[in-house]
Amino acid sequence: MRILIAEDEKDLNKIIKNRLEKEGYTVDACFDGEEAADYLELTEYDAAILDIMMPKKSGLEVLKEIRKKGEKLPVLFLTAKDSIEDRVEGLDTGADDYLVKPFAFEELLARIRVMTRKQMKQKTNKYEIADLKVYLDSHQVFRGDKEIVLSNKEFSILRYLILNQGIVLGRDKIEQHIWNYDYAGGSNVIDVYIRYLRKKIDDGFEPKLIHTVRGAGYVLRVQK
């Protein structure tokens, strides 16, 4: 899951980015509203965290621009102000949620999960296909009664697959959601991680769930 952070307080920006990456999210970070607008124009994100008061463009201005285009990207506002007027303006502009600084990081994680669940019309943090169960909050994965231990990157790819189960995802699309702009890896990195996942998720289990669609990419589904 790829998230954009736009926060002009550089220390806070770095803390949020590092903590989210430790939770397995892919994160791009910037420090002003114009940069944020550019990132959102060029990249498909699963959620954005925008500071309301930023240089060049406010978070409100950035959000108005993306909502004007009809984009339904989940957006959480960070604000140092706790007035009802500011909260109302943010929500009326199209924000999905807001947090007043300072905040507990666990609350930020919970709000991100809620936003993305609403986007997927999912009521819980538990996703299932056949006997595979994936818990987005605890990062636990089970195949039947067996718990499967995944690395952060493996979990990120599995999360993206199960959020889009039944949809064929190209290698480029997976890579864009799992790695940020700092990444400079090999061209076959997705194939390598899919191989790791298959070994853990499918080897020794039926039905097989991770499938290659020749010339198109990968899909998580129960073959008929």
RASULZI-V784742 format. One record per residue. SS is DSSP state (A for helix, B for strand, O for the rest). Layout:
BEGIN
ss = (SS:SS)
END
This chain:
BEGIN
ss = (O:B:B:B:B:B:O:O:O:A:A:A:A:A:A:A:A:A:A:A:A:A:O:O:O:B:B:B:B:B:O:O:A:A:A:A:A:A:A:A:A:A:O:O:O:O:B:B:B:B:B:O:O:O:O:O:O:O:A:A:A:A:A:A:A:A:A:A:O:O:O:O:O:B:B:B:B:B:B:O:O:O:O:A:A:A:A:A:A:A:A:A:A:O:O:O:B:B:B:B:O:O:O:O:A:A:A:A:A:A:A:A:A:A:A:A:A:A:A:A:O:O:O:O:O:B:B:B:B:O:O:B:B:B:B:O:O:O:O:B:B:B:B:O:O:B:B:B:O:O:O:A:A:A:A:A:A:A:A:A:A:A:A:O:O:O:O:O:B:O:A:A:A:A:A:A:A:A:O:O:O:O:O:O:O:O:O:O:A:A:A:A:A:A:A:A:A:A:A:A:A:O:O:O:O:O:O:O:O:B:B:B:B:O:O:O:B:B:B:B:O:O:O:O)
END
